[in-house]
Amino acid sequence: RRIPVVEVFRNGKPIHRPSLSRPLRKVARPGEEELVRMESRSLIVVPLETAGRRLGVLAVTSAEPGRHGDEDFELVSELARRVSLALDLVGLHRRAQDSLAQLQAVIAQLPLGVAITDTEHRVILRNDELERVWGAPVAIGDDHRNSGIATSGWPLERAIESGEVTIGERRELQDGDEVRTLEISA
């Protein structure tokens, strides 16, 4: 006879045995018997699935026959759905954090000043070169328009306001006697 947890993981079909006439001793895989010491007489095993992927199973057992009825099965199934969603979100968050770290590493190495802003003009990502090029501090979360650099009409502003894409545009900044030429893309 198959082990219920393994069977549900393999085929994705839940098992609900509200009242077993004899104890189900094989709930765990060989070597994991210590995890489940009781003899199961009532059993619910449901898959943990999201986006077509099976992540695991959720098993609820009781030594008392008839302990887990239809309402319990529905509750455990809903719990499994929510646990699956949470596990999926944790995975998405982890992948997003990895992607962000990779993006930060790439822009940190660029010999150009890079500012990425949201639609409210707040800087959400930048590299150190940006401050050198602009000659003014630009903090994450700050509105870049308050950096002391007049950016009105720049590709960054036009991209935020109208969605325009511009490549290779040049601007000159005058800081006292120093004039810097910037190449700007948005």
C-alpha positions in Angstrom: 0.0 0.0 0.0 1.3 3.5 -0.9 2.1 6.1 1.7 -0.6 8.8 1.5 1.7 11.8 1.7 3.9 10.4 -1.1 0.8 9.5 -3.2 -0.7 13.0 -2.9 2.6 14.6 -3.8 3.0 12.4 -6.8 -0.5 12.7 -8.3 -1.8 16.0 -6.7 -5.1 14.4 -5.7 -6.2 15.0 -2.0 -6.9 12.1 0.3 -9.6 12.4 2.9 -10.2 9.3 5.1 -12.5 10.6 7.9 -12.8 7.2 9.7 -10.5 4.3 9.1 -11.6 0.9 10.4 -8.0 0.0 11.2 -5.0 2.3 12.0 -3.0 3.5 9.0 0.6 2.9 10.1 2.3 4.0 6.9 1.9 7.8 7.1 5.6 8.6 6.9 8.3 7.4 4.5 10.9 4.9 5.8 13.2 6.6 8.2 10.7 9.3 9.1 8.5 7.2 11.4 9.6 9.2 14.4 7.9 12.2 12.9 4.5 10.5 13.0 4.3 8.3 16.1 0.6 7.8 16.3 -1.5 5.3 14.4 -3.7 7.4 12.2 -7.5 6.6 12.2 -8.6 9.9 10.5 -6.5 11.5 7.8 -6.5 14.5 5.4 -3.7 15.0 2.9 -3.9 17.9 0.4 -1.3 19.1 -2.1 0.4 22.4 -1.8 0.3 23.8 -5.4 0.6 27.1 -7.1 1.0 28.1 -10.8 1.0 24.5 -11.9 3.9 23.5 -9.5 3.5 21.1 -6.6 5.5 22.5 -3.7 4.6 19.8 -1.1 1.7 18.5 0.9 -0.2 19.4 4.0 -1.2 16.3 6.2 -3.5 16.3 9.2 -4.0 13.1 11.1 -5.7 11.9 14.3 -5.7 8.7 16.3 -9.4 9.3 16.8 -11.6 7.8 14.1 -14.2 10.3 12.6 -12.2 13.2 13.9 -11.8 15.0 10.5 -15.1 15.4 8.7 -16.0 17.3 5.5 -15.8 20.7 7.2 -12.3 19.9 8.3 -11.4 18.7 4.8 -12.6 22.1 3.4 -10.7 24.0 6.1 -7.5 22.1 5.5 -7.9 22.5 1.7 -8.3 26.3 2.1 -5.3 26.4 4.5 -3.3 24.5 1.9 -4.3 27.0 -0.8 -3.2 29.9 1.4 0.1 28.2 2.4 0.8 27.6 -1.3 0.1 31.2 -2.1 2.4 32.4 0.7 5.2 30.0 -0.4 4.8 31.3 -4.0 5.0 34.9 -2.8 8.1 34.1 -0.7 9.7 32.7 -3.8 8.7 35.7 -6.0 10.1 38.0 -3.3 13.4 36.1 -3.2 13.7 36.2 -7.0 12.9 39.9 -7.1 15.5 40.6 -4.4 18.1 38.6 -6.5 17.2 40.5 -9.6 17.4 43.8 -7.8 20.9 42.9 -6.4 22.0 42.0 -9.9 20.7 45.3 -11.3 22.4 47.3 -8.6 25.7 45.5 -9.2 25.5 46.3 -12.9 24.6 50.0 -12.6 27.3 50.4 -9.9 29.9 49.5 -12.5 28.7 51.8 -15.2 30.8 54.8 -16.0 27.6 56.9 -16.4 25.4 58.5 -13.8 22.2 56.4 -13.5 19.0 57.4 -11.8 15.9 55.3 -11.9 12.8 57.1 -10.6 9.1 56.3 -10.0 6.3 58.3 -11.5 6.4 60.7 -8.6 10.0 61.6 -9.5 11.4 59.8 -6.4 14.8 58.1 -7.0 14.4 54.4 -6.4 17.8 53.3 -7.7 21.0 55.2 -8.6 24.7 54.7 -8.8 27.5 56.7 -7.1 28.5 58.2 -10.5 25.2 60.1 -10.6 26.3 62.4 -7.8 29.7 63.0 -9.3 28.2 63.9 -12.7 25.4 66.0 -11.2 27.7 67.6 -8.6 24.9 67.3 -6.0 23.7 64.6 -3.6 20.8 62.5 -4.8 19.3 60.2 -2.1 17.1 57.2 -2.6 13.5 58.2 -2.0 14.1 61.9 -2.7 12.5 63.8 -5.5 15.4 64.3 -7.9 14.0 67.7 -8.9 15.1 68.9 -5.4 18.8 67.9 -6.1 19.8 71.4 -7.2 20.0 70.4 -10.8 17.4 71.9 -13.1 16.1 68.8 -14.9 13.0 70.4 -16.5 12.8 69.3 -20.1 15.4 66.5 -19.7 14.6 63.1 -21.1 14.0 61.8 -17.6 11.3 64.4 -17.0 9.8 63.7 -20.5 9.8 60.0 -19.9 8.0 60.4 -16.6 5.4 62.8 -17.9 4.7 61.4 -21.4 6.5 58.0 -21.7 8.9 59.3 -24.3 12.0 57.2 -25.0 15.2 59.2 -25.8 18.7 57.9 -26.5 22.0 59.8 -26.7 20.8 63.3 -25.8 23.4 65.7 -24.5 23.1 68.5 -21.9 25.7 70.9 -20.5 25.8 71.7 -16.8 27.5 74.9 -15.6 28.7 74.7 -12.1 30.6 77.9 -11.4 33.4 78.0 -14.0 33.2 74.3 -14.7 31.0 73.0 -17.7 30.2 69.3 -17.8 28.6 67.6 -20.8 26.1 64.9 -19.9 24.8 62.2 -22.2 21.2 61.4 -21.1 18.9 58.5 -22.0 15.4 57.8 -20.7 
